[in-house]
Amino acid sequence: MKKISITIIALLICIAAIAKTKKADRLFEQWDYFRAAKLYKNEAAKHPGADIYFKLGECYRKMKDYREEQAAYDKVNAAGIYKNPVFYLYYGQVLKTNGKNDMAKIAFDKYSELAPSDTSGKFFSESIGIIAEDHKWDEPVLVSNVSLLNTTNAELCPVLYKDGIVFTSNRKTPGHNRVYGWTGANYLDLYYAQKGTGDLDFSNASPFGGHKISKKFNDGPACFSKNFDTIYISRVNRDLKGENKAAFEIERNKIFMSVIKGGKWEKAIPFYLNSNTYSVANPYLTSDGMRLYFVSDMPGGYGETDIYYCNRENNQWGPPINMGSNVNTSGREKYPTMDSKENFYFSSDGYQGLGGMDICVAINNGGILAKGIPMKAPINSPFDDFGILFLKEGKTGYITSNRTAGGLGDDDIFYFTLSNKNIDTGLVTSVYTIGYRPKVHEPIIVPEPVATINVAVPNDIIIHFDFDKSQIRPDAIAQLDSVLNYLHQFPTLSLLISGHCDCRGSSEYNINLADRRSKTTLHYLTDKGINANRLRSEGYGINNQPESCKKTVNYTDQKHQLNRRAYCHFQYSWDKKADIITKSDLRSEGKVNLE
């Protein structure tokens, strides 16, 4: 009888444990990670195992509690090879965030072994070596906590507003103390703080906008029109009812717009792309009011979330346009903004950056954005860094980060300055990215003009590319080595690299692709020791095509291949005016055509 009682008790305990795990699973599926983590943690203490710790780690990953995430994943790893390969990708990412780079590389390599068809493991494994090398060139950039704004809660994404800033926070404020199940903290609201005499001096932080702007649930981040009379704001409402609530399960981020009249904000109007099946968030309005950037996980993107924009057309917003692969990746891209030179900034976890979300910049080259590059430390850190805001001079501003060094807790607002006497005088924000090197001030040697008269300029050298690719092909190495030989043999020569495409694809896409091809060629040469001052790259897209090509004609691939190329065009580096010794036509006879 006693044995039967013990068996029954054990069975009841097992049933109760299963019930609690199922409840935790339901909470997780409903994005209530805070309460799910509590149940998983209790269950793990009673019945430890790799599966329960993986679920617990997933909760903390979603909540961005990196210390607890690693602690849970450590236990998964200690139990042996885990059945789900993605565990090793997530484990490597949190190890990297927490400064355990050697262990992170092992985890990334394990993911590559278990999921060989996915290049993510190799990509992030290589990033560890890239960052280690890059740290050798860090400048003494000053980053300071704006302690008069920050609390132990989250403060993020400041934007300029009149004589102060508006920022987003989940701090505890009377009447704003509802708990958000995703994070376990309060819901987000907008706050205004008046700026004092210095960039770190703020006072009187208080809720912004009144009841038309500040609702019961998540409000923010936001952006304003140039004259501050219009606001675009991210918001999560609880307006799903009945069948819709059962079908969609979670409220999506949406964008709302309001205008101010008589000193008060009008009722907010929903953005036309708002949906119950995907989110639109993080609005950024250009200074002329003619383009609205935003973030979405709508179908058809490159990854988890992409950055899109809409143009103002006939007093309404046009169709959404994806920013393309120069910005978006298979990961998350968020928090778009621009500086005064229209360089495009955003945050991403899809680049070979320092870890977490990194602030990246796509440099504006005459209206065409180059491939995004993560910014260097200490603007970026191994943690999440986002929401960059530049002040007028362009070398100071604010970022948001949940870095532990200098932080007060959760997300904090930090001030950065690239203006101090110890920094390279040529440093500007648009070039302070991974790969930046302080300038080496070498003496300029001007060769004797007579020496140029009898030296013939080498003919153009051509390399080819695969369809829709910008990587250097093995068959192009010999041509590029010839370029290197000429540049080493004649140190007074410089090189113009012009990228071209076939006529398939949109004009904007082809210009970007051609630009990547020319830059890839340039980087190959600089990696071999050629001074970048001797090189210039341009992307022409389908303009100036070597072989005429029309989109309406179905050409053979051999025909298209003739246009998928980059020209390496030599010229004298000191010639500045009309006396440049150069060939006037890229298709002139006598060029070195290595088809």
C-alpha positions as CSV (number, residue, x, y, z in Angstrom):
1,M,0.0,0.0,0.0
2,K,2.9,2.3,0.9
3,K,4.6,1.7,-2.4
4,I,1.3,2.4,-4.2
5,S,1.0,5.7,-2.4
6,I,4.5,6.7,-3.2
7,T,3.9,5.9,-6.9
8,I,0.7,8.0,-6.9
9,I,2.4,10.9,-5.3
10,A,5.3,10.7,-7.8
11,L,2.8,10.5,-10.7
12,L,0.9,13.6,-9.4
13,I,4.2,15.5,-9.1
14,C,5.1,14.6,-12.6
15,I,1.7,15.6,-13.9
16,A,2.0,18.9,-12.1
17,A,5.4,19.5,-13.5
18,I,4.2,18.8,-17.0
19,A,1.3,21.2,-16.5
20,K,3.6,24.0,-15.4
21,T,5.9,23.4,-18.4
22,K,2.9,23.5,-20.7
23,K,1.8,26.8,-19.1
24,A,5.3,28.2,-19.5
25,D,5.2,27.1,-23.2
26,R,1.9,28.9,-23.7
27,L,3.2,32.1,-22.1
28,F,6.3,31.9,-24.3
29,E,4.2,31.5,-27.4
30,Q,2.2,34.5,-26.3
31,W,5.5,36.6,-26.0
32,D,5.1,36.8,-22.2
33,Y,8.7,35.9,-21.7
34,F,8.9,37.4,-18.2
35,R,6.4,35.1,-16.6
36,A,7.5,32.1,-18.8
37,A,11.0,32.5,-17.5
38,K,9.8,32.3,-13.9
39,L,8.0,29.0,-14.5
40,Y,10.9,27.6,-16.5
41,K,13.4,28.6,-13.8
42,N,11.3,26.9,-11.1
43,E,10.9,23.8,-13.2
44,A,14.7,23.7,-14.0
45,A,15.5,23.8,-10.3
46,K,13.3,20.7,-9.7
47,H,13.9,18.8,-12.9
48,P,17.1,20.1,-14.6
49,G,17.7,19.2,-18.2
50,A,19.1,20.6,-21.4
51,D,15.6,21.2,-22.9
52,I,14.3,23.2,-20.0
53,Y,17.5,25.3,-19.8
54,F,17.3,26.0,-23.5
55,K,13.8,27.3,-23.1
56,L,14.9,29.4,-20.1
57,G,17.8,30.8,-22.1
58,E,15.4,31.6,-24.9
59,C,13.3,33.7,-22.6
60,Y,16.3,35.7,-21.4
61,R,17.6,36.1,-25.0
62,K,14.2,37.7,-25.9
63,M,14.4,39.9,-22.8
64,K,18.0,40.8,-23.5
65,D,19.2,39.7,-20.1
66,Y,22.6,38.5,-21.3
67,R,24.0,37.4,-18.0
68,E,21.0,35.1,-17.3
69,E,20.9,33.9,-20.9
70,Q,24.5,32.7,-20.8
71,A,24.0,31.1,-17.4
72,A,21.1,29.0,-18.8
73,Y,22.9,28.2,-22.1
74,D,26.0,27.2,-20.1
75,K,23.9,24.4,-18.6
76,V,22.7,23.3,-22.0
77,N,26.2,23.1,-23.3
78,A,27.4,21.2,-20.2
79,A,24.8,18.5,-20.9
80,G,26.5,17.4,-24.2
81,I,25.8,18.0,-27.9
82,Y,22.4,19.7,-28.1
83,K,19.9,18.4,-30.7
84,N,18.9,21.9,-32.0
85,P,21.9,23.4,-33.9
86,V,20.6,26.9,-33.6
87,F,21.5,26.7,-29.9
88,Y,25.2,27.1,-30.8
89,L,24.5,30.2,-32.9
90,Y,22.7,31.8,-30.0
91,Y,25.2,30.6,-27.5
92,G,28.1,32.1,-29.6
93,Q,26.3,35.4,-29.8
94,V,25.7,35.8,-26.1
95,L,29.3,34.6,-25.3
96,K,30.6,37.3,-27.7
97,T,28.4,39.9,-26.0
98,N,29.7,38.9,-22.6
99,G,33.3,39.1,-23.8
100,K,34.0,35.3,-24.0
101,N,35.3,35.5,-27.6
102,D,37.4,32.3,-27.6
103,M,34.4,30.3,-26.4
104,A,32.1,32.1,-28.8
105,K,34.3,31.1,-31.7
106,I,34.1,27.4,-30.7
107,A,30.3,27.7,-30.5
108,F,30.0,29.4,-33.9
109,D,32.3,26.7,-35.4
110,K,30.1,24.0,-33.9
111,Y,27.1,25.6,-35.5
112,S,28.8,25.5,-38.9
113,E,29.6,21.8,-38.3
114,L,26.0,20.9,-37.4
115,A,24.3,23.3,-40.0
116,P,26.8,23.4,-42.9
117,S,24.3,24.9,-45.3
118,D,24.0,28.0,-43.2
119,T,27.0,30.4,-43.6
120,S,26.0,32.4,-40.4
121,G,28.4,30.3,-38.2
122,K,31.4,31.0,-40.4
123,F,30.4,34.6,-40.8
124,F,30.2,35.4,-37.1
125,S,33.2,33.2,-36.3
126,E,35.3,35.3,-38.7
127,S,34.0,38.5,-37.0
128,I,35.9,37.7,-33.8
129,G,39.2,38.0,-35.6
130,I,38.1,41.1,-37.5
131,I,37.2,42.9,-34.3
132,A,40.3,41.8,-32.4
133,E,42.4,43.3,-35.2
134,D,40.3,46.4,-35.5
135,H,40.7,47.2,-31.8
136,K,44.3,48.0,-32.4
137,W,43.3,51.1,-34.2
138,D,40.7,52.5,-31.7
139,E,40.8,56.2,-31.2
140,P,40.4,57.8,-27.7
141,V,36.7,58.7,-28.4
142,L,34.9,60.0,-25.3
143,V,31.6,58.3,-24.4
144,S,29.9,59.4,-21.2
145,N,26.7,58.4,-19.5
146,V,24.0,61.2,-19.5
147,S,23.3,60.5,-15.8
148,L,20.8,63.3,-15.5
149,L,18.5,61.5,-17.9
150,N,19.0,57.9,-17.0
151,T,17.5,55.7,-14.3
152,T,17.8,52.0,-13.5
153,N,15.1,51.5,-16.1
154,A,15.4,51.9,-19.8
155,E,16.0,55.3,-21.5
156,L,16.5,55.3,-25.2
157,C,16.4,57.0,-28.7
158,P,16.6,60.7,-27.9
159,V,15.5,63.1,-30.6
160,L,15.8,66.9,-30.7
161,Y,12.7,68.8,-29.7
162,K,12.7,72.6,-29.4
163,D,15.0,73.5,-26.5
164,G,15.5,70.0,-25.3
165,I,15.0,66.4,-26.2
166,V,12.2,63.8,-26.3
167,F,13.2,60.3,-25.4
168,T,11.6,57.0,-24.6
169,S,11.6,55.3,-21.2
170,N,9.9,52.6,-19.2
171,R,10.6,54.3,-15.9
172,K,8.0,54.3,-13.1
173,T,5.8,57.3,-13.3
174,P,2.5,57.8,-11.5
175,G,-0.3,56.5,-13.7
176,H,2.2,54.7,-16.0
177,N,3.0,51.5,-14.0
178,R,1.5,48.7,-16.0
179,V,3.9,45.7,-16.5
180,Y,4.8,44.6,-20.0
181,G,5.0,40.8,-20.2
182,W,7.8,40.7,-22.8
183,T,10.3,42.5,-20.5
184,G,8.8,42.4,-17.0
185,A,9.2,46.2,-16.8
186,N,6.7,49.0,-17.3
187,Y,5.4,49.9,-20.8
188,L,7.3,52.6,-22.8
189,D,6.3,56.2,-22.8
190,L,7.7,59.5,-24.2
191,Y,9.4,62.0,-21.9
192,Y,10.7,65.5,-22.5
193,A,13.8,67.0,-20.8
194,Q,15.0,70.5,-21.1
195,K,18.6,71.0,-22.1
196,G,20.9,73.2,-20.0
197,T,24.2,74.9,-20.9
198,G,26.1,71.7,-21.7
199,D,25.4,68.5,-23.7
200,L,25.2,66.5,-20.5
201,D,23.0,69.0,-18.7
202,F,19.3,68.1,-18.6
203,S,16.5,68.8,-16.2
204,N,12.8,68.4,-15.5
205,A,12.2,65.1,-17.3
206,S,8.5,64.6,-17.5
207,P,5.9,62.7,-19.6
208,F,5.4,64.3,-23.0
209,G,2.4,65.0,-25.2
210,G,-0.6,64.5,-23.0
211,H,-3.3,61.8,-23.3
212,K,-3.4,62.1,-27.1
213,I,0.2,60.9,-27.3
214,S,0.8,58.9,-24.2
215,K,-1.5,55.8,-24.2
216,K,-1.8,52.8,-21.8
217,F,0.7,50.6,-23.5
218,N,4.0,51.0,-25.4
219,D,4.5,54.5,-26.9
220,G,7.8,55.3,-28.6
221,P,10.3,55.9,-30.1
222,A,9.2,58.9,-32.1
223,C,10.4,61.5,-34.6
224,F,9.3,65.1,-35.4
225,S,9.0,67.3,-38.5
226,K,11.6,70.0,-38.9
227,N,9.4,72.7,-37.2
228,F,8.2,70.2,-34.5
229,D,4.5,70.5,-35.4
230,T,4.1,66.9,-36.5
231,I,5.0,63.7,-34.6
232,Y,5.3,60.1,-35.9
233,I,5.3,57.6,-33.1
234,S,5.7,53.8,-32.7
235,R,2.8,52.5,-30.6
236,V,1.3,49.2,-29.5
237,N,-2.4,49.3,-28.7
238,R,-4.5,46.6,-27.1
239,D,-7.3,46.8,-29.7
240,L,-7.6,43.2,-30.9
241,K,-10.9,41.7,-30.0
242,G,-12.7,38.3,-30.3
243,E,-11.7,36.2,-33.3
244,N,-8.9,38.7,-34.3
245,K,-7.3,38.3,-30.9
246,A,-7.4,34.5,-31.1
247,A,-6.1,34.6,-34.7
248,F,-3.3,37.2,-34.4
249,E,-2.3,36.4,-30.7
250,I,-0.1,39.5,-30.3
251,E,-0.5,43.2,-30.9
252,R,1.8,44.5,-33.5
253,N,3.9,47.7,-33.5
254,K,2.2,50.4,-35.5
255,I,3.0,54.0,-36.5
256,F,0.7,56.9,-35.8
257,M,0.9,60.6,-36.8
258,S,-0.4,63.6,-35.0
259,V,-0.2,67.4,-35.5
260,I,-0.2,70.1,-32.9
261,K,-2.9,72.8,-33.1
262,G,-3.4,75.5,-30.5
263,G,-0.6,74.1,-28.4
264,K,-2.2,70.7,-28.1
265,W,-1.7,67.5,-30.0
266,E,-4.6,66.3,-32.2
267,K,-5.9,62.7,-32.2
268,A,-3.3,60.4,-33.8
269,I,-3.9,59.1,-37.3
270,P,-2.7,55.5,-38.2
271,F,-0.1,55.1,-40.9
272,Y,-1.6,53.4,-43.9
273,L,0.7,50.4,-43.7
274,N,-0.3,49.4,-40.2
275,S,-1.3,45.8,-40.0
276,N,-2.3,43.1,-37.5
277,T,-0.1,40.5,-39.3
278,Y,3.2,42.4,-39.2
279,S,4.8,45.4,-37.4
280,V,5.8,48.8,-38.6
281,A,7.9,50.9,-36.2
282,N,10.9,53.2,-35.6
283,P,9.8,56.1,-37.9
284,Y,12.3,58.6,-39.1
285,L,11.2,61.6,-41.2
286,T,13.7,63.4,-43.4
287,S,14.2,67.1,-42.8
288,D,12.3,68.1,-45.9
289,G,9.4,65.9,-44.9
290,M,9.4,64.0,-48.2
291,R,10.5,60.6,-47.1
292,L,9.6,58.4,-44.1
293,Y,11.9,55.6,-43.1
294,F,10.6,52.8,-40.9
295,V,11.2,49.2,-39.7
296,S,9.0,46.2,-40.6
297,D,8.8,42.5,-40.6
298,M,6.4,42.5,-43.5
299,P,6.6,39.6,-46.0
300,G,9.2,39.8,-48.7
301,G,12.1,41.2,-46.6
302,Y,15.7,40.0,-46.3
303,G,15.6,39.0,-42.6
304,E,13.8,39.3,-39.3
305,T,13.2,43.0,-39.6
306,D,14.1,45.3,-42.5
307,I,14.3,49.0,-43.1
308,Y,11.9,50.5,-45.7
309,Y,10.9,53.9,-46.8
310,C,7.9,55.7,-48.4
311,N,8.2,58.8,-50.5
312,R,5.7,61.7,-50.2
313,E,3.6,61.6,-53.5
314,N,0.7,64.0,-54.1
315,N,0.3,64.7,-50.4
316,Q,0.2,61.1,-49.4
317,W,2.7,58.3,-48.7
318,G,3.7,56.1,-51.6
319,P,4.4,52.4,-51.6
320,P,7.0,50.9,-49.3
321,I,10.4,50.4,-50.8
322,N,12.9,48.0,-49.2
323,M,16.4,49.6,-48.6
324,G,18.0,46.6,-50.2
325,S,21.1,44.5,-49.4
326,N,23.4,47.4,-48.8
327,V,21.4,48.0,-45.5
328,N,19.3,44.9,-44.8
329,T,20.6,41.5,-43.8
330,S,19.2,38.1,-42.7
331,G,19.2,39.6,-39.1
332,R,17.5,42.6,-37.6
333,E,17.9,46.1,-38.9
334,K,16.3,48.9,-36.8
335,Y,16.4,52.6,-35.8
336,P,17.1,54.5,-39.1
337,T,18.4,58.0,-39.0
338,M,20.7,60.3,-41.1
339,D,23.3,62.9,-40.5
340,S,23.6,66.4,-42.1
341,K,25.5,64.8,-45.1
342,E,22.7,62.3,-45.6
343,N,24.8,59.3,-44.6
344,F,22.4,56.7,-43.5
345,Y,22.7,55.2,-39.9
346,F,20.9,52.2,-38.5
347,S,21.4,49.4,-36.0
348,S,21.8,45.7,-37.0
349,D,22.9,42.3,-35.6
350,G,23.5,41.0,-39.1
351,Y,27.0,42.5,-39.7
352,Q,30.5,41.4,-38.5
353,G,30.3,43.9,-35.6
354,L,31.2,44.0,-32.0
355,G,28.2,42.1,-30.8
356,G,24.5,42.5,-30.1
357,M,22.9,45.3,-32.2
358,D,25.6,47.5,-33.7
359,I,25.3,51.1,-35.1
360,C,26.1,50.9,-38.8
361,V,26.5,53.6,-41.5
362,A,25.9,53.4,-45.2
363,I,28.0,56.3,-46.6
364,N,26.2,58.6,-49.1
365,N,28.2,58.7,-52.3
366,G,26.5,61.3,-54.5
367,G,23.0,60.1,-53.6
368,I,23.9,56.4,-53.7
369,L,24.4,54.5,-50.4
370,A,27.4,52.3,-50.1
371,K,27.3,49.0,-48.2
372,G,26.7,49.5,-44.5
373,I,29.7,49.2,-42.1
374,P,29.5,48.9,-38.3
375,M,31.0,51.8,-36.4
376,K,34.1,51.3,-34.2
377,A,34.4,51.1,-30.5
378,P,33.6,52.7,-28.2
379,I,30.6,54.0,-30.1
380,N,29.7,50.4,-30.5
381,S,30.2,47.8,-27.8
382,P,29.6,44.0,-27.4
383,F,26.1,44.9,-26.2
384,D,23.2,46.5,-27.9
385,D,24.0,50.0,-29.4
386,F,21.4,52.0,-31.4
387,G,19.4,55.2,-31.8
388,I,22.3,57.5,-32.7
389,L,21.6,61.3,-32.8
390,F,24.1,63.8,-34.2
391,L,24.3,67.4,-32.9
392,K,24.9,70.3,-35.3
393,E,28.7,70.0,-35.6
394,G,28.5,66.3,-36.6
395,K,31.2,65.2,-34.2
396,T,29.1,64.9,-31.1
397,G,25.8,63.4,-30.3
398,Y,24.0,60.7,-28.4
399,I,23.6,56.9,-28.6
400,T,21.6,54.4,-26.7
401,S,23.3,51.3,-25.2
402,N,22.7,48.6,-22.6
403,R,26.5,48.2,-22.1
404,T,27.4,47.5,-18.5
405,A,30.5,49.7,-18.5
406,G,29.3,53.1,-17.3
407,G,25.6,52.1,-17.4
408,L,23.0,52.7,-14.7
409,G,20.8,49.8,-15.7
410,D,19.0,48.5,-18.8
411,D,19.2,50.9,-21.8
412,D,20.9,54.2,-21.1
413,I,21.6,57.3,-23.2
414,F,25.2,58.1,-23.7
415,Y,27.0,61.2,-25.1
416,F,29.9,60.8,-27.5
417,T,32.4,63.3,-28.8
418,L,35.0,63.0,-31.6
419,S,36.4,66.4,-30.7
420,N,39.4,66.3,-28.5
421,K,43.1,67.0,-29.0
422,N,44.1,63.4,-28.7
423,I,42.1,62.2,-31.8
424,D,43.3,62.2,-35.3
425,T,42.3,65.6,-36.8
426,G,41.0,64.0,-39.9
427,L,38.5,61.9,-38.1
428,V,34.8,62.4,-38.9
429,T,31.9,60.3,-37.9
430,S,31.2,59.0,-41.4
431,V,34.6,57.3,-41.5
432,Y,34.9,56.1,-37.9
433,T,33.9,52.6,-38.8
434,I,35.4,49.2,-38.6
435,G,38.5,49.3,-40.8
436,Y,39.3,53.0,-40.0
437,R,43.0,53.7,-39.6
438,P,44.5,56.9,-38.3
439,K,46.1,59.0,-41.0
440,V,49.8,58.4,-41.7
441,H,51.3,61.8,-42.6
442,E,53.8,60.9,-45.2
443,P,55.9,63.5,-47.1
444,I,54.6,64.2,-50.6
445,I,57.2,63.5,-53.2
446,V,56.4,65.2,-56.5
447,P,58.2,63.5,-59.4
448,E,60.0,65.4,-62.1
449,P,57.6,66.3,-64.9
450,V,60.1,65.3,-67.6
451,A,60.0,61.7,-66.3
452,T,56.4,61.4,-67.4
453,I,56.9,62.2,-71.0
454,N,58.5,59.0,-72.1
455,V,56.4,56.7,-69.8
456,A,53.4,55.2,-71.5
457,V,50.2,54.8,-69.5
458,P,49.4,51.0,-69.3
459,N,46.3,49.9,-71.1
460,D,43.1,49.2,-69.2
461,I,42.9,45.9,-67.4
462,I,39.5,44.2,-67.1
463,I,38.1,41.7,-64.6
464,H,34.8,40.0,-64.7
465,F,32.1,39.0,-62.2
466,D,29.4,36.4,-61.8
467,F,25.8,37.4,-62.1
468,D,24.5,39.5,-59.2
469,K,27.9,39.1,-57.4
470,S,30.7,41.4,-56.4
471,Q,33.2,38.9,-55.1
472,I,36.6,38.6,-56.9
473,R,36.6,35.4,-59.0
474,P,39.6,33.2,-59.0
475,D,40.1,33.9,-62.7
476,A,40.5,37.6,-61.9
477,I,43.5,37.2,-59.6
478,A,46.0,37.1,-62.5
479,Q,44.6,40.4,-63.9
480,L,44.7,42.1,-60.6
481,D,48.2,40.9,-60.0
482,S,49.1,42.6,-63.3
483,V,47.5,45.8,-61.9
484,L,49.6,45.4,-58.8
485,N,52.8,44.9,-60.8
486,Y,52.2,48.2,-62.7
487,L,51.4,50.1,-59.6
488,H,54.5,48.8,-57.8
489,Q,56.6,49.5,-60.9
490,F,55.3,53.0,-61.5
491,P,54.6,54.6,-58.1
492,T,53.5,57.8,-59.8
493,L,50.5,56.1,-61.4
494,S,47.0,56.2,-59.9
495,L,44.1,54.0,-60.8
496,L,40.4,54.7,-61.6
497,I,38.2,51.5,-61.1
498,S,34.9,51.7,-62.8
499,G,32.2,49.0,-62.1
500,H,29.6,48.0,-64.6
501,C,26.5,45.7,-64.8
502,D,24.4,44.0,-67.4
503,C,21.0,45.5,-68.0
504,R,19.0,43.1,-65.7
505,G,17.6,44.6,-62.5
506,S,16.5,48.1,-61.5
507,S,18.7,51.1,-62.2
508,E,19.2,51.8,-58.5
509,Y,20.1,48.2,-57.7
510,N,22.5,48.0,-60.6
511,I,24.3,51.2,-59.6
512,N,24.7,49.8,-56.1
513,L,26.0,46.5,-57.5
514,A,28.4,48.2,-59.8
515,D,29.7,50.3,-56.9
516,R,30.3,47.2,-54.8
517,R,32.2,45.6,-57.7
518,S,34.5,48.6,-58.0
519,K,35.0,48.8,-54.2
520,T,35.7,45.1,-54.0
521,T,38.4,45.6,-56.6
522,L,39.8,48.6,-54.7
523,H,39.9,46.7,-51.4
524,Y,41.8,43.8,-53.0
525,L,44.5,46.2,-54.0
526,T,44.7,48.0,-50.7
527,D,44.9,44.7,-48.9
528,K,48.0,44.0,-51.1
529,G,49.7,47.2,-49.9
530,I,48.6,49.8,-52.4
531,N,48.0,53.2,-50.8
532,A,44.3,54.0,-51.0
533,N,45.2,57.6,-52.0
534,R,46.2,56.3,-55.4
535,L,42.9,54.6,-56.0
536,R,39.4,55.8,-56.9
537,S,36.3,53.7,-57.5
538,E,33.0,54.5,-59.3
539,G,30.0,52.4,-60.0
540,Y,28.2,53.2,-63.3
541,G,25.5,50.5,-63.3
542,I,24.3,50.2,-66.8
543,N,25.6,53.6,-67.8
544,N,28.5,53.6,-70.2
545,Q,28.1,49.9,-70.9
546,P,31.0,48.4,-72.9
547,E,28.4,46.3,-74.8
548,S,25.0,47.8,-75.6
549,C,22.2,46.1,-73.7
550,K,18.5,46.7,-73.5
551,K,16.2,45.3,-70.8
552,T,13.6,44.3,-73.5
553,V,16.0,42.0,-75.3
554,N,16.6,38.4,-74.2
555,Y,20.4,38.2,-74.4
556,T,22.6,35.1,-73.9
557,D,24.6,34.9,-70.7
558,Q,27.8,35.3,-72.7
559,K,26.5,38.6,-73.9
560,H,25.6,39.7,-70.4
561,Q,29.0,38.5,-69.1
562,L,30.7,41.2,-71.3
563,N,29.1,43.9,-69.2
564,R,29.6,42.3,-65.7
565,R,33.1,43.8,-65.3
566,A,35.3,46.4,-63.7
567,Y,37.8,48.5,-65.6
568,C,41.2,49.3,-64.0
569,H,42.1,52.5,-65.7
570,F,45.6,53.9,-65.1
571,Q,46.5,57.6,-65.1
572,Y,49.2,59.9,-63.6
573,S,48.4,60.7,-60.0
574,W,49.7,64.3,-60.0
575,D,47.8,65.4,-63.1
576,K,44.9,67.6,-62.1
577,K,43.7,69.4,-65.2
578,A,43.3,68.9,-68.9
579,D,46.9,67.7,-69.3
580,I,46.1,64.3,-67.7
581,I,47.6,61.6,-69.9
582,T,44.6,59.3,-70.2
583,K,42.6,57.3,-72.8
584,S,39.4,59.1,-73.7
585,D,37.4,55.9,-74.5
586,L,37.3,52.9,-72.3
587,R,36.7,50.8,-75.4
588,S,39.7,52.1,-77.3
589,E,41.8,49.7,-79.3
590,G,44.8,48.2,-77.6
591,K,43.3,47.7,-74.2
592,V,44.2,44.6,-72.3
593,N,40.9,42.7,-72.7
594,L,41.1,39.5,-70.7
595,E,37.7,38.0,-71.5
